[in-house]
Amino acid sequence: MKLVRAAALAPVFCLIALAHAPSRAQEAGYPAKPIRVIVPFTAGSTTDIIARAITDKLAASMGQPVVVENRAGAGGTIGAAQVAQAAPDGYTVLIHSSSHTVNPSTFAKLPFDTVKDFAGVTPISTLPNVLVIAPSKNIKSLQDLLSTARSRPGSLNYASSGTGSATHLNAERFRLQARIDATHIPFKGSPEAVAEVISGRVDYYFSPVAPVIGQIKEGQLVPLAVGSPRRSSILPDVPTTAEAGVPGSEFNFWIGMMVPAKTPRPIVQKLQAEVAKALASQEVKTRFAAVGADAFLLTPEKFDAYIKDEIESNAQLVKAAGIEPM
């Protein structure tokens, strides 16, 4: 009787095996064509700089072109939506920043589910935001800034690269922990924010290091502190905001890789392994050092968990700061 049942089921097992065979063959031969990497910010942005540093090595290692496409707009949600809707085959990849975990709280409605529609591959790097101010303000330390803010409540203002951006959230965490009153002035992007701070029309800005390292070296901007949990490798003498007297004000700005949620795990794991290989190369280390970036690597499973935790903590920060969803 058992032999009869086994014989009857044999065609079914064959059909199942055949159904999975093409998928497994595709995974084994991945990549067999160019990979498209969507960066949801403009060319020359910090995320774009990191993406291009890593994709150059990925292309050489994987034997296929890895092409970066900038799809900027709406806080990174336009490019992210394009990836969420793409075929889950490993040929459309997202390299995004930590604003990905802020957007669920700052947008009333998103065209995707931040958790369910993406699978994390790995973070790639962390880059500290540095609190910069113009020399004309005659403020030489973070304590000077705090003294000014507390002696004249509401008199200071600060820039961001947009409401809900990582630069905004960093400034809000600092403001709340420092217990100061200052006015937020959002701009379309980092270049505009930096220009207004240099002119003195805006008091300070938590800028990514890359866009302002030149102005810092030329004396056009004074770095008071970095907003990250640890000091910047490119600004080793600049204290963190916690070291300078505002504990609990750290904000970790990262850039990472994601793919559509149903991408086969072998492909996700291969991408993670390729990123790890690229991060270990001297070429990428040199390019990262030039913009003050540090390598940051996790397994896909740990990155997914990290993203979920950040969504929750950023939701609490957005609520505490009184930021209204757009």
C-alpha positions in Angstrom: 0.0 0.0 0.0 2.8 2.3 0.9 4.5 1.6 -2.4 1.3 2.5 -4.3 1.0 5.8 -2.5 4.7 6.6 -3.1 4.2 5.9 -6.8 1.1 8.0 -6.9 2.9 10.9 -5.2 6.1 10.7 -7.3 4.7 12.9 -10.2 3.7 15.5 -7.7 7.2 15.7 -6.1 8.7 15.9 -9.6 6.4 18.8 -10.5 7.4 20.6 -7.2 11.1 20.0 -8.0 10.7 21.3 -11.5 8.8 24.4 -10.3 11.7 25.3 -8.0 14.5 24.4 -10.4 14.5 27.6 -12.5 14.5 29.7 -9.4 17.4 27.8 -7.9 19.3 28.0 -11.2 18.8 31.7 -11.3 20.0 32.1 -7.7 23.1 30.0 -8.4 23.9 32.0 -11.5 23.3 35.4 -9.9 24.1 37.9 -11.2 23.6 37.2 -14.8 22.9 40.7 -15.9 23.5 44.3 -14.7 22.3 45.3 -11.3 20.5 48.6 -10.9 21.1 50.5 -7.6 18.5 53.1 -6.7 19.8 56.0 -4.6 16.8 58.1 -3.5 18.8 61.3 -3.2 20.6 63.6 -5.6 24.0 62.9 -7.2 26.7 64.2 -4.9 24.7 63.7 -1.7 26.3 61.8 1.1 24.3 58.7 0.3 25.3 58.9 -3.3 29.0 59.2 -2.5 28.9 56.1 -0.3 26.8 54.2 -2.9 29.3 54.9 -5.7 32.3 54.0 -3.5 30.8 50.5 -2.8 29.2 49.8 -6.2 32.5 50.2 -8.0 33.9 47.3 -6.0 30.7 45.2 -6.3 30.8 45.5 -10.1 34.5 44.3 -10.2 33.8 41.4 -7.8 30.5 40.2 -9.2 31.4 40.4 -12.9 28.4 42.5 -13.9 27.8 46.3 -14.2 26.3 47.8 -11.0 24.6 51.0 -12.2 23.6 53.8 -9.7 20.4 55.7 -10.6 19.4 58.8 -8.6 15.7 59.0 -7.9 15.5 61.9 -5.5 12.4 63.5 -4.0 10.0 63.4 -1.1 12.6 62.6 1.6 13.8 59.5 -0.3 10.3 57.9 -0.6 10.1 58.2 -4.4 13.2 56.1 -5.0 12.3 53.7 -2.2 8.8 53.1 -3.7 10.4 52.2 -7.0 12.4 49.5 -5.3 9.4 48.2 -3.3 7.5 47.7 -6.5 10.4 46.1 -8.4 10.7 42.4 -9.2 12.3 40.6 -6.2 15.1 39.1 -8.2 18.2 40.9 -6.9 18.5 43.2 -9.9 17.0 46.2 -8.3 18.7 47.3 -5.1 18.1 50.3 -2.8 20.9 52.2 -1.0 19.2 54.5 1.4 20.0 56.5 4.6 18.6 56.3 8.1 15.9 58.7 7.0 14.2 55.4 5.8 13.4 54.7 9.4 12.2 58.3 10.1 9.7 58.5 7.1 7.1 56.2 8.7 6.6 58.9 11.4 6.9 62.1 9.3 4.7 61.1 6.4 1.0 60.7 6.9 0.9 58.1 4.1 3.7 56.2 2.4 3.4 54.3 -0.9 5.0 51.2 0.7 5.3 49.5 4.1 8.8 50.3 5.4 9.1 46.9 7.2 7.0 44.5 5.1 8.1 45.7 1.6 11.9 45.6 2.1 14.5 43.0 3.1 17.6 44.4 4.7 20.9 43.3 3.2 23.3 45.2 5.5 24.2 48.7 6.6 27.3 50.0 4.8 28.6 52.9 6.8 27.9 55.4 9.5 28.7 59.1 9.1 28.5 61.5 12.0 26.6 64.8 11.7 28.8 67.7 12.8 27.3 70.7 14.5 28.8 73.7 12.6 28.5 77.4 13.0 30.0 80.5 11.3 33.1 82.1 12.9 31.3 85.4 12.9 29.0 84.2 15.7 32.0 84.1 18.0 30.9 80.8 19.5 33.8 78.6 20.0 32.4 75.6 21.9 29.2 73.7 22.5 29.0 75.2 26.0 29.2 78.7 24.5 26.3 77.8 22.2 24.3 76.4 25.2 25.0 79.5 27.2 23.8 81.8 24.4 20.7 79.7 23.9 19.8 79.7 27.6 20.5 83.4 28.1 18.3 84.4 25.2 15.6 81.7 24.8 14.2 81.4 21.3 16.8 83.7 19.8 18.8 81.0 18.0 17.7 79.1 14.9 19.1 76.0 13.2 19.0 74.6 9.6 18.1 71.2 8.3 18.1 69.5 4.9 14.4 69.1 5.2 11.7 68.4 7.8 12.0 64.9 9.0 15.5 64.4 7.6 18.3 62.9 9.6 19.8 66.4 10.0 16.5 67.6 11.5 16.1 64.6 13.8 19.7 65.0 15.1 19.1 68.7 15.9 15.8 67.9 17.6 17.3 65.2 19.8 20.0 67.6 20.7 17.5 70.4 21.4 15.4 68.2 23.6 18.2 66.8 25.6 19.9 70.2 26.0 16.6 71.7 27.0 17.0 74.8 24.8 14.5 76.7 22.7 15.6 77.3 19.1 13.7 77.6 15.8 13.9 75.1 13.0 14.5 76.4 9.4 14.3 73.6 6.8 15.9 73.8 3.4 15.7 71.7 0.3 19.1 70.1 0.8 22.4 70.4 2.5 24.1 72.9 0.1 21.4 75.5 0.9 21.6 74.9 4.6 25.4 75.2 4.6 25.4 78.4 2.6 22.9 80.0 5.0 25.0 79.0 8.0 28.2 80.4 6.4 26.4 83.7 5.7 25.4 83.9 9.3 21.7 84.1 8.5 21.1 80.8 10.2 22.9 80.0 13.5 23.9 76.3 13.3 23.4 73.1 11.4 24.0 69.4 12.2 25.5 68.6 8.8 26.8 65.3 7.4 30.6 65.6 7.6 31.2 65.1 3.8 29.6 68.4 2.5 31.3 70.6 5.1 34.8 69.1 5.7 36.3 71.5 3.1 34.7 74.6 4.7 35.9 73.4 8.1 39.4 73.1 6.9 39.3 76.5 5.2 37.9 78.2 8.4 34.5 79.1 7.0 32.8 76.9 9.5 33.6 76.0 13.2 32.8 72.4 14.2 31.5 72.5 17.8 30.6 68.8 18.2 29.6 65.6 16.4 26.1 64.2 16.9 27.2 60.6 16.7 27.8 58.1 19.5 31.6 58.3 18.9 34.0 60.8 17.4 34.5 61.2 13.7 37.7 59.6 12.3 38.2 62.7 10.1 37.6 65.2 13.0 39.2 63.3 15.9 39.6 66.5 18.0 36.0 67.4 17.9 34.0 66.0 20.9 30.6 64.2 20.6 27.7 66.2 21.9 27.5 63.8 24.9 31.2 64.4 25.7 30.6 68.2 25.4 27.9 68.1 28.0 24.6 66.9 26.5 24.2 63.2 27.3 21.6 61.2 25.4 21.8 63.5 22.4 23.5 61.0 20.0 21.9 60.3 16.7 23.4 57.5 14.5 23.3 58.4 10.8 23.8 55.4 8.6 23.6 54.3 5.0 22.5 50.8 4.1 21.4 48.4 1.4 17.9 46.9 1.0 16.1 44.9 -1.6 12.4 44.0 -2.3 11.0 41.9 0.5 10.5 38.6 -1.4 14.1 38.5 -2.8 15.4 35.0 -2.4 17.6 34.6 0.7 20.6 33.2 -1.1 20.7 36.4 -3.2 20.3 38.6 -0.1 23.2 36.7 1.5 25.3 36.9 -1.5 24.9 40.7 -1.7 25.7 41.0 2.0 28.9 38.9 1.5 29.9 41.1 -1.5 29.4 44.3 0.5 31.5 42.8 3.3 34.3 42.0 0.8 34.1 45.5 -0.6 34.3 47.1 2.8 37.5 45.2 3.6 39.2 46.5 0.5 41.8 49.3 0.9 40.2 51.3 -1.9 36.9 51.6 -0.2 38.6 52.3 3.2 40.5 55.2 1.5 37.3 56.6 -0.1 35.4 56.3 3.2 38.2 58.0 5.1 38.1 61.0 2.7 34.5 61.8 3.7 34.7 60.7 7.4 32.7 57.5 6.9 33.1 54.4 9.0 32.3 50.9 7.8 29.2 49.3 9.4 28.2 45.7 8.7 25.4 43.5 10.0 23.8 40.2 8.9 20.6 40.6 7.0 18.6 39.3 10.0 20.2 41.8 12.4 19.8 44.6 10.0 16.1 43.9 9.7 15.8 44.0 13.5 17.9 47.2 13.7 15.5 48.9 11.2 12.5 47.9 13.3 14.1 49.2 16.5 15.0 52.5 14.8 11.5 53.0 13.4 10.1 52.8 17.0 12.8 55.1 18.6 12.4 57.6 15.8 8.6 57.6 16.2 9.1 58.5 19.9 11.5 61.3 18.9 9.2 62.7 16.3 6.4 62.8 18.8 8.5 64.4 21.5 9.7 67.1 19.1 6.1 67.9 18.0 6.8 67.2 14.3 3.6 66.9 12.4 3.4 64.3 9.7 3.3 65.7 6.1 
